Amino acid sequence: MTVDGMARVRISPGDHVLVVGLGKSGLSAVRFLLQIGAKVSVSEGGRLDRLGRETRRWLDGERVFVEEGGHSSELFCSVDHILLSPGVPLSLPAVVAAKAKGVPVFGEMALAAQFMKTPMVAVTGTNGKSTVVTLLGDLFRAANKKVFVGGNIGTPLTDYLQGNQEAEVAVLEVSSFQLDTAVAFRPTVGVLLNITPDHLDRYASYDEYAASKFSLFRSQGRGDAAVLNADDPKILKRAEQSSHERLFLFGHDLAGHNGARVEKGVVTVRGFGAPESYDLAGTCLAESPNSENSAAAIIAARIMGCTPSCIKKGLASFAPLAHRLTLVADVEGVRYLDDSKATNIGAAKSALEGIHGPVVLIAGGRDKGGDYGLMADVVRDKVKHLLLIGEASEKMAAAFAGLTQVEKLITLEEAVARAHQLAQAGDTVLLSPACASFDMFTGYAHRGEVFQEAVRRLSPQAVTPA
């Protein structure tokens, strides 16, 4: 469900703005709105005890009315604007009631149209967003450009809007939830990495989810650029129908378009004069899916004026993010990889496709409504044994029955111990859950940390990378 029918958000001093959801981005939004002179109220579905006395005292001092433990339609319908935090669905009854009354509903990305002065590179996609955004930050810094990196990763956009906006470029990770409330958000460069089924517990269908991702480009105009994945047939079809003057593709077959072609760890770029070559050998980006992620980042950096030499410098020094195909240890010739960030089916499928040799796969967690059948071929071809944990284990066991050996276990520690028994030298033990983590852990990072600790306990001879 997306916001439509609104050309632009305009907030004036004295306007009454309701911030819904008081997590990290919600608190940042409150600070920004107070700074520009708005009257601010807050509606939080949970209790605010977790915020601590100092934050509560600050809210009281700023005369911010706080509704907690639920959302009332009376409050939502009484304000001038509603700013939703990303985790709050548009289907919330109080939001539906407010929209019916004509109250504008939007998210923090919608504020960019009125308040953002810095050119933006916005990155979305089911998988790889954080890697590409972090890599772009490194590439811009290697080119001696002042850069802000934030959005769905790390620092909220409203934190940046509160300052002097001194960066030369802002690199923003943008989730589908943020795009649903982005209204007239217009990035200078929009990057769509991939679309695989995800968040189907929140979207009515895959097509609705895909439409959310494509909305990244809806407000772009002359001079803006779109960077799209040529390896995804549905994205490529949209690209072929695009009216963008500056359209770039990345992938293995660019279908005659300008962009970045990936072949055996080498990225060849066309569209900026003479062809350019970027050899990823010797970097942590040489294997799929990071070679494709690199291609997307290289194109965006070139569009924004980075030179090939600076980009090569940034590629060489890039360090991978935690819990994303992270090598934990080599135990008796078996590699243990932590890919806990693979919280959806497409991410787990991509991880398996990039591994050479037999795999003992540890998967499972909280189901997100996707079709595990999309992983069937790669599980059949690569997974010698599948160890399942969590709420989705029954559903996943049924989906993969007959494709490989399947076992269900109670804890992640038990799964690691069992993987150690099953794996032989040359195998890879891969934690790539294809599910959310919240049935057993506080988040994907907690899940990855438990996995890493269990691996380190396996053997005193474990070889851990420096």
ABEGO torsion letter per residue (X at the ends): XBBBGBABBBBBBGBBBBBBEBBAAAAAAAAAAAAAGBBBBBBBABBAAAAEAAAAAAAAAAGBBBBBGEBBAAAAAABABBBBBAABBAABAAAAAAAAAGBBBBBAAAAAAAABABBBBBBBEABGAAAAAAAAAAAAAAAGBBBBBBEABGBBAAAAAABAGABABBBBBBBAAAAAAAEABBBABBBBABBBBBGAAABABAAAAAAAAAAAAAABBBGBBBBBBAABAAAAAAAAABABABBBBBEABAGGBBEBBBBGGBBBBBGAEBBBBBBABGBAAABOAAAAAAAAAAAAAAAAGBBAAAAAAAAAABBBBBGBGBBABBBGGBBBBBAAABABAAAAAAAAAABBEBBBBBBEEBBAGBBAAAAAAAAAAABABBBBBEAAAAAAAAAABGABBBBBBABAAAAAAAAAAABBBGBBBBBBAGBBAAAABAEAAAAAAAAAAAAAAABAABBBBX
